[in-house]
Amino acid sequence: MPTEKQAFGSIFVIQMLSNLLQSIYLFRYDSTTRQVYIIAGETEKIEVIIFEDGNWEFNDDET
């Protein structure tokens, strides 16, 4: 289950993407890594990881 901080971080990121008119293709909580993953953008190239503490970062791993 996501933490409360992850929930608020997710809302923030999704609202930001929505304000930028970016489609959201994937929103998933991975119980193994305990992270939330979001894939968005016209070409699905925007990838965001939200950590347990609510901090988030863009995933720029090209592999």
QUILINCOR-V300626 format. One record per run of one state. SS is the DSSP state (H for helix, E for strand, - for the rest). FROM is the first residue (numbers start at 1). LEN is the number of residues. If there is no record, write none. Layout:
SS & FROM & LEN
SS & FROM & LEN
This chain:
- & 1 & 3
H & 4 & 16
- & 20 & 4
E & 24 & 7
- & 31 & 4
E & 35 & 6
- & 41 & 5
E & 46 & 5
- & 51 & 5
E & 56 & 3
- & 59 & 5
